[in-house]
Amino acid sequence: MKTLLHPSYFPSISHFVAMVQAESIVFEMEDNFQKQTNRNRTYIYSPNGVQLLNIPIKHSRTSHQKTKDIQIENDFDWQKQHFKSLEAAYRSSPFFEYFEDDFIPFFEKKHQFLMDLNLEALEIISKCMRMKFDFETTNEYFHEVDSNKFLDYRFLVNGKKDPSVFESYTQVFDDKFGFINNLSVLDLLFNEGKFTVDYLKSQKLLV
């Protein structure tokens, strides 16, 4: 059975649980962009608790615009801000320095389209995990899909509708705020490193 997902910005752990456990992956390319979803945002564990990293986008005059057509607003250096936030959050984590050089070129590059950036973010994570993800893409949008053919996990892109609860692992600031569930996969990667894939394979998604 195929697993249907939205490509999002350094996706949540639940997103990667679905990917790692999928028989095959299909990325949704024909949806309309929705604000306040993980299409252009991710959440990390900062020294002050949960921190939102948001990619600014260029707003269209039309109310409905496909996510694949969304362009990034690069008038200010949001990439520098995001990388500084990652440093503040994870510099003291066990694996940040190990993976740092994989991420620096990404944050120095100017992407025009959000979808291209999200797909490259997924590529970097898969490289760090040493796990290749082959995927197909949609060429038509269906509000409902055949449940005999697809596991529809597109709802995971809306973090508020994601009920997933996962086993705890050691986080940098958990002595201050305790374990924070289902953050960006970056949190898991920088804290667990080579054990990331084993963790993802062992977790269960709530649907």
Backbone hydrogen bonds, N-H to C=O, Kabsch-Sander energy under -0.5 kcal/mol:
donor,donor_aa,acceptor,acceptor_aa,energy
2,K,149,K,-2.3
3,T,24,S,-3.0
4,L,2,K,-0.5
4,L,151,L,-2.7
5,L,3,T,-0.5
5,L,26,V,-2.5
9,Y,38,N,-1.7
10,F,8,S,-0.7
13,I,183,L,-1.8
16,F,12,S,-1.4
17,V,13,I,-2.3
18,A,14,S,-2.1
19,M,15,H,-1.7
20,V,16,F,-2.9
21,Q,17,V,-1.8
22,A,19,M,-1.0
23,E,1,M,-0.7
24,S,1,M,-0.7
25,I,134,D,-0.7
26,V,3,T,-2.9
27,F,136,E,-2.8
28,E,5,L,-3.0
33,F,65,Q,-3.4
37,T,34,Q,-0.5
38,N,157,V,-3.3
40,N,37,T,-1.1
42,T,53,L,-2.0
44,I,51,Q,-2.5
46,S,44,I,-0.8
46,S,49,G,-3.0
49,G,46,S,-2.0
51,Q,44,I,-2.6
53,L,42,T,-3.0
54,N,52,L,-0.6
55,I,40,N,-3.1
58,K,71,Q,-2.8
65,Q,63,S,-0.6
67,T,31,D,-2.2
69,D,66,K,-1.7
70,I,67,T,-1.4
72,I,112,Q,-2.6
73,E,56,P,-2.4
74,N,72,I,-0.9
78,W,76,F,-2.2
81,Q,77,D,-1.4
82,H,78,W,-2.7
83,F,79,Q,-2.5
84,K,80,K,-2.3
85,S,81,Q,-2.1
86,L,82,H,-2.2
87,E,83,F,-2.5
88,A,84,K,-2.4
89,A,85,S,-2.0
90,Y,86,L,-2.9
91,R,87,E,-2.3
93,S,90,Y,-2.0
95,F,190,F,-2.3
96,F,93,S,-0.5
99,F,95,F,-1.7
100,E,96,F,-1.5
102,D,99,F,-1.8
103,F,99,F,-0.8
103,F,100,E,-1.3
104,I,100,E,-1.7
107,F,103,F,-1.8
108,E,104,I,-0.8
108,E,105,P,-0.6
109,K,105,P,-0.7
109,K,106,F,-0.7
111,H,109,K,-0.8
114,L,70,I,-2.2
117,L,113,F,-1.7
118,N,114,L,-2.7
119,L,115,M,-2.3
120,E,116,D,-1.9
121,A,117,L,-2.5
122,L,118,N,-2.1
123,E,119,L,-1.8
124,I,120,E,-2.2
125,I,121,A,-2.1
126,S,122,L,-2.4
127,K,123,E,-2.0
128,C,124,I,-2.4
129,M,125,I,-2.3
130,R,126,S,-0.7
130,R,127,K,-0.7
131,M,126,S,-2.5
134,D,132,K,-0.6
136,E,25,I,-2.5
138,T,27,F,-2.1
147,S,145,V,-0.5
149,K,146,D,-1.7
150,F,146,D,-2.3
151,L,2,K,-3.1
152,D,150,F,-0.7
153,Y,4,L,-2.0
153,Y,151,L,-1.2
156,L,153,Y,-1.6
157,V,154,R,-1.7
158,N,155,F,-1.7
159,G,157,V,-1.0
161,K,158,N,-2.4
162,D,159,G,-1.3
174,D,171,Q,-1.5
176,K,173,F,-1.7
177,F,173,F,-1.9
178,G,174,D,-1.4
181,N,179,F,-0.5
184,S,43,Y,-3.1
185,V,11,P,-3.2
187,D,184,S,-1.6
188,L,184,S,-0.8
189,L,185,V,-2.7
190,F,186,L,-2.7
191,N,187,D,-1.2
192,E,188,L,-3.0
193,G,189,L,-2.2
195,F,192,E,-2.3
196,T,193,G,-2.1
199,Y,195,F,-2.2
200,L,196,T,-2.5
201,K,197,V,-2.4
202,S,198,D,-1.1
202,S,199,Y,-0.7
203,Q,199,Y,-0.7
203,Q,200,L,-0.7
